[in-house]
Each structure stands twice: as C-alpha cells, then as structure tokens.
Amino acid sequence: MAERLEAKHRGGAVLAARKIEYGDNDDPAEMCYLRGWTDGLPVTPPTDVRVMQMLTGTKRRPDEIVGKIPPYLAECTIEKVAINAVMAGCKPEYLPVLLAALEAALEPVFTLHGVLATTYFSSPIIIVNGPIAKRIGMNSGMNALGQGNRANATIGRALNLIVQNVGGGRPGEADRAALGAPSKYTLCFAEDESDPDWEPLSVARGFPRGASTVTLFQGHGVEAFVDQKSRSPEGLSRSIAMSLVKIGHTRLTQSARAVFVLSPEHYAIYREAGWDRKRIERALYEATIRPGREILAGLDGVGEGVPASRAEEMVPKFHEDGLMVVRAGGKAGLFSAILPGWLAGRNRLELQPVTKQIRDQ
C-alpha cells in the first residue's frame, strides 16, 4: 500500500523512465515480448508500483548513474537497474547484490563488451559470499547451479537483462555467440561457507571474513566431473586434472581460466587430509602441466595444439592464477563441476575475474 500511494502521488517526481501506454485489452506480458524486453522467458511487467517497491532495496538515488552499459554505452541509472530487476523477478532485498554485480561487470578488466560480443559461449557468472547470501535465501547447497531458488535465478537473470535492455546487447545483433549457453539466462549461486576452516573465495580475493561480496567470472557451464573411487587428495587432484585439461580442447593451453565447484563429498577427502584452498588450487595447477610432445599441433592429424618448438617443455594448461575453487553442492553425490572460462583468458592481465563488496545492505 505504501508503494501504491507513493507511486500515485510522487511517481512522476521519482521515476524518470519513459512510460509505455497500453490499452485495456492489451496483455502487459505480451507487450514486453513485442518490445523485445525479454530473454525469451516471460518477464514481470515493470509498473510504477513494482519499480517503487524495488527501489526500497537501496538507499541510492534513482537517478544515480551506475555506469555505461555496452555495447552501446548507454547510461544506466539505479532506476533502470530496478526496472530490470522487476522484470527478472527479483525481490527488493536482492538489489544490493545486483548493483554490486553490475559494478563488477563494468570494471575494465571484466571486459563486458567482449564477453557479450564473443562468438564463444561465455556470459557473466556470479558467485556470492558473506552473510547477505543467507539473509536473502540464496542456495549454496543441493542444486545450487540449477533451478528452484528465486535469488540465484533472478539476480543473474537481471544482470543479463540489463545488458540486453539498457546496453542493447541482443542475441543475433551485438551478442554474436555461435551457440550460446543456458548460462546466458542466469548462472548465479552462493559459496558454501559452513566449514569455518575453509577460506571463502572472498577472503582469498582480499576481503575480510564476514564481508559480503560478489565475484564475477567470464564463463559458462556446467561440465560434470565424476569420481566415486578416488580417496586420497593426490589421486583426486590428478583425477580432476584429467577433466580440467579438456576445457575448450585437450591441446589448448593457457587460453582460459576455470572455476572448479567442489562438492561436499569431494571436499571431505581434502579436508580429512588437512588440505586448504591454496594447496588444492596448487595441486590442480601442477596436475594439469603436461609434456609438450603429447599436445603438439598436427599430432595424429589433429590441427590444434602447441608448436613443435615446445616439444621438450612442460606446458601448463592454465596460468598460475587461472583456477578458482568454490565450495557448493548437496551433501550426497561424489560429483563436482567445472565452469570453463572464456578463451580470451590467454590475455590474463587484460581479462580477470572481478570481486566487489556489496554496499547498502
């Protein structure tokens, strides 16, 4: 009721976006389709009342400019973020997470324009850490990378809708993906921080424990990893590496980063051996180093591979900072997951994951 009254008496003074009129016999949801505002799924029509209610999720002014959204570098205000959050199905309490994710996406090293315009599969992947994840009901457990959780689903969806609706990044136009991926709808989840001995991703990336953050990664997903028999951390690391080297192509090297989503049962093997995040990530990096002669271009008639000049080298699959481990998933099932990165990751200094602290929560 409060938002209804405010929309009636102050809506024109607060909201600046152009109003779209429609007739009594028009279906608002179909109008959104006709105007190209959807990602192919139905959206919630952004009425004044809904947008005003969404804006209660932040103390920032509706006319504050967050940044310019590629590809057309259109200015995006807090109000426009709220409009797309409504359409995606967000709750107001999700808005600070979405705003932090958008600010991370607009950092130059995230190269949002490239992620959008590439012919590869990539899109922004959002990983949330800290108290806000529980407060807004995000899923870090069973089916964390799948459907069923409103916060996970709609925060990621809203970010992609902002790129499409504000920036003009529409499929088949600026979005040049040859095949695309389901993650272009949404891929957003929280890290499992239930083990106090585990160093959360946010802490590994320089933020204090207890800080709420979003980390954006340029990638797609999800690729399955299955090992139900390894019981030592060394054997499990070698097993995981056998899947990690396949990203893009078995013979592609230092061309993409990756996120490894470590399930509780696989994590238990490392935890019981006393392995922490740094040791796991280092072991995975080392286990993906291979003799150059085994991955030469032209070997067995396959064109992909490293040049003959590297035949006597030991060639890493990743740059040394190219792997991030994140804990998530259900307590049963010796299955983990790989989220492969964009192949432009070979430019490691120009293309990096970005972590932002969540403000105004």
ZIUR-V56163 format. One record per residue. N is the residue number from 1. RES is the residue in one small letter. PSI is psi as a letter, one per 30 degrees, with the letter a starting at -180 (none if undefined). NEAR is the number of other C-alpha atoms within 12 Angstrom. D_FIRST is the distance of its C-alpha to the first C-alpha in Angstrom with 1 decimal. Layout:
# ZIUR-V56163
N,RES,PSI,NEAR,D_FIRST
N,RES,PSI,NEAR,D_FIRST
This chain:
# ZIUR-V56163
1,m,e,11,0.0
2,a,e,15,3.8
3,e,e,21,5.4
4,r,e,17,4.9
5,l,e,14,6.2
6,e,e,22,8.5
7,a,e,22,9.8
8,k,e,18,10.5
9,h,f,16,12.3
10,r,g,17,13.6
11,g,e,26,13.7
12,g,f,16,17.3
13,a,f,15,18.3
14,v,e,24,16.9
15,l,k,33,17.7
16,a,f,22,21.4
17,a,k,25,22.0
18,r,k,13,23.5
19,k,k,14,21.4
20,i,j,15,22.8
21,e,k,13,22.7
22,y,l,16,23.4
23,g,l,9,24.3
24,d,f,7,22.9
25,n,g,9,25.6
26,d,k,13,25.1
27,d,j,16,23.7
28,p,e,23,21.4
29,a,e,22,22.9
30,e,e,20,26.4
31,m,e,22,25.7
32,c,e,28,25.2
33,y,e,20,28.5
34,l,e,17,30.2
35,r,g,16,29.3
36,g,g,22,30.5
37,w,f,36,27.4
38,t,l,34,27.9
39,d,g,32,30.3
40,g,f,22,31.5
41,l,l,20,28.7
42,p,k,24,25.5
43,v,l,31,22.6
44,t,k,29,18.9
45,p,k,29,18.3
46,p,i,34,16.7
47,t,l,32,14.1
48,d,e,32,12.6
49,v,e,28,9.1
50,r,e,33,11.2
51,v,e,40,13.5
52,m,e,40,11.2
53,q,e,33,9.9
54,m,e,37,13.7
55,l,f,40,14.7
56,t,f,27,13.3
57,g,f,32,16.3
58,t,l,30,18.7
59,k,f,20,19.7
60,r,k,23,21.8
61,r,k,22,21.3
62,p,e,29,20.1
63,d,g,22,23.5
64,e,k,22,25.6
65,i,k,20,28.2
66,v,e,31,28.8
67,g,a,29,32.0
68,k,k,29,33.7
69,i,k,36,33.4
70,p,l,33,36.6
71,p,f,29,38.3
72,y,g,24,37.5
73,l,h,21,36.4
74,a,k,21,33.2
75,e,k,25,31.1
76,c,j,35,28.0
77,t,l,30,25.1
78,i,e,40,22.3
79,e,e,40,20.1
80,k,e,43,22.4
81,v,e,55,22.5
82,a,e,51,18.7
83,i,e,43,19.1
84,n,f,48,21.8
85,a,e,46,20.1
86,v,e,41,17.4
87,m,e,37,20.3
88,a,f,44,22.1
89,g,g,35,19.5
90,c,l,39,18.9
91,k,l,35,16.4
92,p,e,33,15.4
93,e,f,34,18.0
94,y,f,44,20.6
95,l,e,44,20.4
96,p,e,38,23.1
97,v,e,52,25.4
98,l,e,54,25.1
99,l,e,46,25.7
100,a,e,37,28.7
101,a,e,43,30.0
102,l,e,48,29.8
103,e,e,36,31.6
104,a,e,36,34.2
105,a,f,43,34.7
106,l,f,35,35.4
107,e,k,28,38.2
108,p,e,22,41.5
109,v,f,26,43.1
110,f,f,36,40.5
111,t,h,34,41.7
112,l,e,46,38.5
113,h,e,32,40.3
114,g,e,33,43.1
115,v,e,43,41.1
116,l,e,41,39.4
117,a,f,32,42.6
118,t,l,29,45.0
119,t,f,23,46.6
120,y,a,27,46.2
121,f,f,34,43.5
122,s,l,46,41.5
123,s,l,46,37.8
124,p,k,50,35.8
125,i,k,50,35.7
126,i,k,51,33.2
127,i,k,52,34.2
128,v,k,51,31.9
129,n,l,45,33.4
130,g,l,36,32.3
131,p,f,27,29.7
132,i,f,30,26.7
133,a,e,36,28.0
134,k,e,25,27.6
135,r,e,18,24.4
136,i,g,30,22.6
137,g,h,24,24.7
138,m,l,38,27.3
139,n,k,35,30.4
140,s,g,35,33.8
141,g,b,32,35.6
142,m,k,26,36.4
143,n,g,28,35.7
144,a,e,36,34.3
145,l,g,42,35.6
146,g,a,27,34.4
147,q,l,22,31.3
148,g,f,17,28.8
149,n,k,28,26.8
150,r,e,27,23.6
151,a,e,42,23.9
152,n,e,43,27.6
153,a,e,38,27.1
154,t,f,39,24.2
155,i,e,49,25.2
156,g,e,50,28.6
157,r,e,45,27.4
158,a,e,47,25.1
159,l,e,54,28.1
160,n,e,48,30.3
161,l,e,45,27.8
162,i,e,50,27.7
163,v,e,45,31.5
164,q,e,38,31.5
165,n,e,36,28.8
166,v,e,34,29.2
167,g,f,34,32.8
168,g,g,29,34.1
169,g,i,37,35.6
170,r,k,28,35.9
171,p,k,29,38.2
172,g,f,17,41.6
173,e,c,18,41.1
174,a,e,24,40.8
175,d,j,32,40.2
176,r,g,23,43.8
177,a,k,26,43.7
178,a,e,17,46.6
179,l,e,17,45.0
180,g,a,24,41.7
181,a,l,25,40.2
182,p,f,28,37.2
183,s,f,35,36.2
184,k,f,39,35.3
185,y,e,37,32.1
186,t,k,37,31.4
187,l,j,42,33.4
188,c,k,50,31.5
189,f,l,47,32.2
190,a,l,48,32.5
191,e,k,46,35.9
192,d,j,38,37.0
193,e,g,30,37.7
194,s,f,21,38.5
195,d,j,16,42.1
196,p,f,12,42.5
197,d,f,17,45.9
198,w,k,30,44.4
199,e,j,32,43.8
200,p,l,38,40.4
201,l,e,43,40.4
202,s,e,36,38.5
203,v,e,27,41.3
204,a,f,23,44.0
205,r,g,27,42.5
206,g,g,17,42.6
207,f,l,22,39.4
208,p,l,17,39.4
209,r,k,22,38.6
210,g,f,21,35.0
211,a,k,25,33.8
212,s,k,36,31.1
213,t,l,43,32.4
214,v,k,45,32.4
215,t,k,46,35.8
216,l,k,49,36.2
217,f,k,47,39.3
218,q,j,44,40.7
219,g,a,47,41.6
220,h,a,41,41.0
221,g,l,36,41.3
222,v,k,32,42.1
223,e,k,27,45.8
224,a,k,24,46.9
225,f,k,28,49.4
226,v,k,24,51.2
227,d,j,27,53.7
228,q,g,20,54.1
229,k,f,16,57.6
230,s,k,21,57.8
231,r,f,22,57.7
232,s,k,22,58.8
233,p,e,28,56.7
234,e,e,23,59.5
235,g,e,22,59.8
236,l,e,33,56.0
237,s,e,33,55.8
238,r,e,27,58.6
239,s,e,26,57.0
240,i,e,39,53.6
241,a,e,35,55.7
242,m,f,25,57.2
243,s,e,30,53.8
244,l,e,45,52.7
245,v,f,35,55.8
246,k,f,26,54.8
247,i,k,35,51.7
248,g,d,32,52.3
249,h,k,23,55.9
250,t,e,29,58.3
251,r,g,33,60.3
252,l,k,35,57.6
253,t,k,38,57.6
254,q,h,35,55.5
255,s,f,30,53.3
256,a,l,41,50.0
257,r,l,42,48.1
258,a,k,47,46.6
259,v,k,41,44.0
260,f,j,44,45.4
261,v,j,42,42.8
262,l,j,44,44.7
263,s,l,38,43.9
264,p,e,32,44.2
265,e,e,28,47.5
266,h,e,41,49.1
267,y,e,39,47.8
268,a,e,26,49.5
269,i,e,27,52.9
270,y,e,31,52.4
271,r,e,26,50.9
272,e,f,16,53.9
273,a,f,17,56.3
274,g,g,17,54.6
275,w,k,24,53.4
276,d,a,28,50.5
277,r,e,28,48.5
278,k,e,25,51.1
279,r,e,23,53.9
280,i,e,36,52.2
281,e,e,36,51.3
282,r,e,27,54.9
283,a,e,27,56.5
284,l,e,38,54.5
285,y,e,34,55.5
286,e,e,29,59.2
287,a,f,29,59.3
288,t,g,36,58.2
289,i,k,30,61.2
290,r,l,29,63.9
291,p,k,22,67.4
292,g,e,26,67.4
293,r,f,22,70.2
294,e,f,26,67.9
295,i,h,35,65.3
296,l,k,29,67.5
297,a,k,24,66.6
298,g,f,16,68.9
299,l,k,18,69.6
300,d,g,12,70.1
301,g,g,10,69.5
302,v,k,16,65.8
303,g,e,16,65.1
304,e,k,20,62.2
305,g,a,30,63.2
306,v,l,32,64.6
307,p,l,22,67.7
308,a,f,18,71.1
309,s,f,15,71.5
310,r,g,20,69.1
311,a,e,19,71.0
312,e,g,16,72.3
313,e,l,18,69.0
314,m,j,21,66.4
315,v,k,31,63.2
316,p,k,34,59.7
317,k,e,41,57.0
318,f,l,40,54.4
319,h,l,28,54.4
320,e,f,25,54.5
321,d,g,29,50.8
322,g,f,38,49.9
323,l,k,41,48.6
324,m,k,42,45.4
325,v,k,40,45.0
326,v,k,45,41.6
327,r,k,45,41.1
328,a,l,43,38.8
329,g,l,33,39.1
330,g,l,25,39.7
331,k,f,23,42.3
332,a,k,18,44.7
333,g,j,25,46.4
334,l,h,27,48.9
335,f,k,31,47.1
336,s,a,39,45.7
337,a,l,35,44.6
338,i,k,37,45.5
339,l,j,43,43.2
340,p,k,42,45.7
341,g,l,41,45.3
342,w,k,42,45.8
343,l,f,32,49.6
344,a,g,32,49.3
345,g,f,36,49.2
346,r,f,24,52.9
347,n,i,20,51.9
348,r,f,25,50.7
349,l,f,16,50.3
350,e,f,17,48.4
351,l,j,32,46.1
352,q,l,38,44.4
353,p,l,43,41.4
354,v,k,35,38.9
355,t,k,36,37.0
356,k,k,37,34.2
357,q,k,36,32.5
358,i,k,33,28.8
359,r,l,23,27.3
360,d,h,23,24.0
361,q,none,27,23.1
